């Protein structure tokens, strides 16, 4: 496995082939002591198809131009070693801007609730077994009790439940609960607690660790995080890192000769900073870097002096590098200047960011909050258009449903009746006003869509089945059309409608069912493909 952010120079500047990069990487004695692959070993293995190539973190290459060069390089390696399988990981945005031509794209789904529960139970069992160094009934009962307590606290905090679908954040939550016995109410407080817990575990040892408390350690790490954010980097060379933190450590009474020990001590005792390779350091996760940078702005007050133009430089960053930091800062300060700068830009992305910031802001002018709501109503909401296969274990999380299979949130539609079709200005989707006169099997539903396109229904030939999020966008929170949860602008005949999203049970070789929206109950369910259901075509 190779971390792409560590290979930028080898790929972009030196244009080295995969075999040479792998040979150099795994021959590094600092990283792999005792491992000495024979000359040209990787070249032979790659040519004969005996390697599984794992390339991690395309999105973590910050520079967009470098990402494009690396994506092109990956395609070239795939063609050069056709017998090998390649697996590339990236967060969605980092990949969508640089897609690979020969790739099959798979998306990691969030944890379902049952998976969250199983993870927490297993996590506490592993934690207690390691803590006590034995496996007996009492240890397992204590693990079960602590896991139950955490699950109960999560039930009382819906805003934190949304974070549990991410395995890494769920691990952080478990760590905070294990060391504090409580969970914070707000997301920004949650990150604060994580840093407090990790830094608080720093064992008191010789040198600087004896003299620095948790707050002092944070005050050393915050300017380092701000410097790395400003440089748009996940990694920093040790000399550069020490140049940033040395003045702060010296002001705290640390002798200059002891400053270099700070990085190693933080890594050994807290894991908040990690040495990626010899002399190159990074925060354990980008989230820590973003939070500590926001905390630095708040505590120094430097952002209070920024103009709208200063804020807009960060808001309009083409890689969205600063957006999470901006949200975390707003959760700790008056967000009025930042939100105002967003609305002045009048772009869809800036308005959506303003809405995210307003939801978490510590303080925000009430009139400005109303402007955010008004502006958001004018933004076209982009819904997933690609089909997805979703199991019964995960569908509530994936589709955003409550225990009654109804939406957790409803859109504010803006319909325009155009005769045979209805335009929703809120989503930009064009719908059939009516749809199929009869309920159809899934195969016949696909034929119905084909017929619409051959006949150029309403003048268009790109009709398709909608996804579940698109169908859900038509749902109303209460009955609006007789006994149907849909606007009266639509025909009543189509009481339940097929989607293009399939349902696959565990163990099934292929999907034999598809998800549907029930407008007579305002909920989501599934039908076997051989069952009958109505069709309402959509185009985007």
Helices and strands as residue ranges (DSSP letters): E 2-3, G 4-6, H 8-8, I 9-13, H 18-26, H 41-47, E 52-56, G 58-60, H 64-80, E 85-88, H 92-96, H 113-132, H 137-155, H 158-161, G 162-165, H 167-180, H 187-200, H 208-211, H 214-230, E 236-237, H 238-251, G 256-258, H 261-269, E 273-277, E 280-283, H 286-300, G 302-305, H 308-315, H 323-330, H 336-345, H 348-360, H 366-376, E 389-390, H 395-399, E 415-417, E 421-424, E 429-432, H 442-454, G 457-459, H 468-472, E 496-503, E 513-518, E 523-528, E 538-539
